[in-house]
């Protein structure tokens, strides 16, 4: 990292207080944001496992890649026309009762277009299921980078952290989950006060009666960050007290066809103020996700008085992609019956369409795809696909040649056939041998 300019040092190094993150509101994919971030007992999407890594080995259905983008505006804090951007991405999968994931986060957490504070992190997580898939324990390692930017000059520091999580599945698919993400302090070069990232602890309870509906309630605890103040206004304290944030969310899959799925989410949470001069408030959240073939897209919103967070997400289903290419077998989670694919009853208790680990007695139809195990078949399947493609090209070429009559034309001109049993050099040096001569310039 490069140091701050003299002007930056004059304005920031003389501060008597440190920096922190003003907001600890839902961040992530559309389901997470739409359900008000009440995902500690569910963690059933790739990015949601960053909050509770235990979901990797229990509630996550299939491996994939997911990216989400968010835009936060708060005129009362940052002024009109100021937008704080955020990006989250995650890659993950399962293997023989294990789950694994690797992701990144990048978001502007304070400031405006001229003076801003950025928080970036890398996350590597894994989880293991126990007790006949009833209990999952997860752990993750995190790197934290804080970057202070003024007049396009960057100044930052690094630190590390960790996270642990657990989810237990009770009868009737009642899930109890919780996680702890450690806090840390990131020192900035030539700045005497650090950026304080508080620890977070979440506890949640969820009910999943069927593939279409789920409801969850959670409580987020965020530690205090004493002697921290806003970047743009040092007179306003930030995070002086520990806060409790209750959250409630719903998810309903209104359409569940083979190649088209539509999921609606809604929720609300109470946001206790961590910034001096800002009132506590209730938030409303909502989202719509569409999974079409191997792709998924979604939009979500989190709004309150003087606060608006908009999100767009995109994903790629790795399993469906490889199955479409015939590089993986087509087994996996069985689809729901026909009468459960359009506006299904959310209160019917059944197991169709659910991940294997959420089913008490999964049959062969609920076989979970272990992406690493299945990938061992990819070379053979790829070789077969190439062979089939080559054969198809040869068949098409033969049909084209027969259509234009080239074989008959070739047979009708035997005098121009080369004698392929003779060396090519001999044919070039023997122009008088008309029977075996190859037509050419010689």
N, C-alpha and C positions, 0 to 999 in steps of 0.2 A: 504494500500500500504506500502511496505517496503521502507526504505530510501536507498539512493545511498551509495555505498562504498566510502571510503576516496578518492580513485583514481577518481571515478566519480565526486565527489564533487570538487576535484581539477580542473578537466577539464571543468565542466559545471557551477558550482556555481559562478565562477569568471568571467563569460561572462558579458559583459556590454549591451548585446542586448537580445531581446526575440526571440521566435520561432513562426513559422506560417506554413501554408500549401502552398507549392510552386505552386501546380497545381489546377485549378478550371475547369477542362475539363469534358466532359460527363462521368457520372458514372451511372451504372444501368443495366437494362435488355438489350437484344439484339436490340429491337426496339428503345430504347432510345439512345444507343450508335450508332447504325447504322444510325439513323436519325440526327446524330451530336448533340444530346441533345436538339433539338428544340421542346420541348414538353410542354411549358407553356400553350399553348392554347389547347393542346390535352389531356395530362395526362391520356391516355386511357389504360395504363397497371398498374399493381399493384405497381411495384417499381417506376414508373414515378410519382405516386401520392405523393411520398415523396418530389418532387420538387414543386408540386402544389396540395394540398389536395382537392381542389374543384373538381378535376376529379372523386373523389369517388362517387359523387352523380349525375354526368352528363354523362361523357364519358366512365366510366368503365362499361363493359358489364356484366360479371358474377363473382361471388366470386371465390377465389382460393388461392393457395399458390405458391410463386415463390421465387427462389433462384438463384443468379448469382455470378460468380466468375471471378475476373479479375487479370491480371498480367501486370504490367507496367515496362518497361525498358527504361532507358535514359542514355546511356554511357557518354554523355557529362556532365551530372550532378553528377551521382552516380558511374560511373566507369563501366567497363566491368564485366559481371557476376552478377550484383546486380539487384534484382527483387523486386518490391514493390507489395505485394499482397493485394487484397481487396475482401470483401464478403458483399453482400447485400441480405436481405431476407424480405419478406412482406406477410402478411396474411390479407385478406380483403373481404368485402361483402357489400350488400345493404339491407335496410329494410324500406319500406314505405316512399320512398323519401329521406331517410338518407343513407349515406355511412360511413363505418368505416374501419379502418385498424390499424395494429400493425406490426412494423418491426424493424430491427436492421441493423447497418452498422459497418463494421470493416475494416480499411485499414491502411497500413503503408504509411505515407505521406512524410517522409524524412529520410535520413540516408543510411546506408548500413547494412551488415550482423552483424557487431560488435556494431555499435552505431545507434540506430534507434528511430524514433518518430512515435507512433501509435495513431490514433484517432478512438475512438469507440463511437457509439451513439445508443440510443433507440428512436423510434418515435411512437407516438400514435396520430392518426388523425381521424377527423370526418368531415362530410360535409352535407349540406341540400340544396335541390333544391327548387326554388321559381318560381313564374310567369309562371305557367304551363310548368315547366321543361325547361325554357329558361335561367334561372340564377342559378348558384350554388356558394355557399359560403362555404369555408372550413377553418379549423383551426387545428393546431397540436402542441403538446408539445414534446420537445426533451430533452434528457439528453446527455451531452458531457463528455467523459473521455479521457484525454490525458495521455499517458504512455511513459516515456523516459526509454530506456533500454540500459545498457552498461554492457558487460561481464555477461549477464544473470541475472543481478540485475535490478528489475523493480522499477520505481518511477513515481508516477502520481498524478493526481488531477481531480476533477469533477466540472461541472457547468451545468446550464440549459439554455434552449432557447425556442423559439416558432416560429411558421410559420403561415401565413395567405395567402389565395388565393381566386381567383374568376375566373369564366368562364361564358361568356355570348354567347348564341347561336342566331345568326342573321338568317334571311331567307337564303335559299339555303345552309344551313349548313356551314356558315362562323362563325368561333369561334374566340372570342377574350378573352385572358386569361392572368393573371399575378399573381405573388406571391411575398411575402417578407419573407425571412428567417433571423431571428435575428442573430447577431454576439455575441460573448462572449469572455471572457478571462479566461483561466484555469490556476490557480496557481499550481506550482509543489513544493512539500515539499522540503525544504532546498535549493531551487533554487530561486534566487531573481527575475528572469524575467519570465513572464508567456508565455503560448502558446496562441497566438491570433488567433481566428477563426473569419474571417470577415463576415459581413452581405452580403447577396446576394439578388438581386431583378431581377426578370425576367418578360419580357413582350413578348407576342407572338400572332401571327395571323395564323389561319389554315383553310384549305378548305377540306371538306370531301364530294365529290360528290356521292360516292357509297361505298359499303362494301370493294371494292378491292383497292382503291387508296386514299391516303391522302398526302397533302403537307403542310408544316408549316415553318414559319420563326420566329425567336426569337432574342431577345437581352438580354444578361446577363450583369448585372452591379455588380461588386465585389468591396467592399470597400477597402481602403488602410489599411495597418497594419504597421504604423511607428515604427521605431526602432526594426525591425525584420530582422534576417539574417539566412542564411542556417545553418543547424545543423553541417555539415561537413566542412564548410568554412565560418567563421564569417566575413571574409573580404567582402563577397558578400551580399548586401542588398536584402530584399525580401518584395514585396508589398508596395513600397514607395508611389505609386500613385493609385488612383481609376482607374479601367480598364473597358472597354466596349468590349464585345465579341459577334459579330453577328453570328447567326447560321442559316443554311438552311438544310431541310431534306425532303426525300420522302419515302413513303412506298407503296409497291405493292404486293397484294396477288395473286400470279400467279396460285395457285391451291386451290380450296375451295370445296373439297368433304366432305361428312358427317364425315368420320373418318380420313381424311388426309388433312391438310392444309399447304401450303408452302408460306411464306412471305419473300419478298426481301426488303431490306432497303439500302439507300445510302444518303450521305450528306457531308457537308463541313462546316467549321467554321474558323474564323480568331482568332488566339490566341495572344493577345498583351502580350508581355513579362512582367512578374512580378519579374523576377530574374535578378539581375545585371550581365551583360556580356552575356545574352542569347537574341537572336534576336526574334522579333515577326515573326510569321509564319502561313501559311495556313495548315489546317489539312484535310485529306480525311477519310471518315468513310464508313463502309459497314457492312452488316449483313445478315444472313440467319436464319430463324426460321421455325421449323417443328413441327406442332401439330398433333400427331398421337393418335387417340382414346382419352384417358384421360390424356395423357402426352404431354409435350412440351419440345423441346430441341432447342438450338440455339448457333451459334458462331458469334462473331463480332470482328471488328478490327478498331482501331483509330490510324492513322499513320501520321507522319510528319518527317521532318529532325531531326535526333537524338532523336526520340520519337516513341515508339510503345506500345500501350495498347491493349492486347488481352483479350477477354471475352468469357466465356462459361456460359450458363444459363440452368436451368431446372425448370419445373413447373408442377403442378398437378391441373387439373380442378375439383374442388370440386363438381360442379353441375353435370357434366357428370358422375363422379364417383358414386354419390348417385342415379342418374337416372339409371345407369347400374345395380346397386344393387336393383332397383325398390323401393327405399326409398323416392324418389321424383317424382312428376309428370313429364311428358316428355315435357310439354309446355316450351316455351322460345322464343328466337330469331329465326324467320323462316329462312330456308336456301334460298340462291339465286336460281333462275331457272337454269335448266340444261345448257342453253347456256351461263351462266355467271359464270360457275364453273372452266373453264380452259382458261387461258390467256384472261380474260375479258377486254373489252374496258375500259380503265381507266377514260374516259371523259364522259361516260353515266351517267346521273343524275337519280338515283333510290334509293329506300330505303330498298331493300331486303338484309337481313343479317346484318342490322345495329342494334345497341343497341336501345332499346325503347326510351330513352331520346333524341336521335338524329333524331327522326321521328316526323313530325308535327302532324299527325293524326294517331297514332298507333291503329291498330285493335287488335282483340283478339290474333292474331298470334304473336304480338309484346309484349305480356304480360311479364313483367320483373319478374324474380324470386327473391322474398324477402326470403332470406335464413332462417331468423329467423321465419317468418310466416310458411314457408313450413316445417321447422323442427318440428313443432307441430304435423304433420302427421306421423313423423318417427316412434314413438312407435307403432302405429296401423299397419303401413306397415311392420315394423320389426316383429311384432307378426304374421302377415299373412305369411311372408316369412318363419318363423320358422315352422308354421303349415303346409305350403305347402311342406317344406323340410321333415318334419316328415312323412307326408302321402306318399311322394315319396319313402322314405326309406322302409316303411311298404309294399308298392306295390312291390318294387324290391325284398324284402325278401320273400314275398309270391311267386313271380314268380320263385325265385331260389329254394325254397323248393319244389314247384310243379315239377320243372325240374328234380330234383334228386329223385323224388318219395317218399319223406319222409312222406307225409300224408297217402299214400297207405300202406307204411311199418308200420306206427303207427296203422292203422286200422286192419292190419293183425295179430297183436299181442295183442289182448284184455286182455290176462291173465296178462300182465305186467303193465296194467294201474293202477295207485294208486287211491284209493278212497279218493278224495280230500275233501269229507265231513267229514272225520274222523280226529281227532287231530293227528298231526305229532308224538307227544310223544307216543300216543296209538299205532301207527303203528310200531314204533321202539321197543316197549315193547311186541309186539304180533307177534313173528316170525313164529308161527304156523298157522297164518291166511294167507294162501298162496293167497287167493283171493284179499286181500287188501294190501298185503305186498309191500313196496317200495324196489326195489333192492338196496343193499348196503352192507356194511361190517358187519353189525350187525347180 
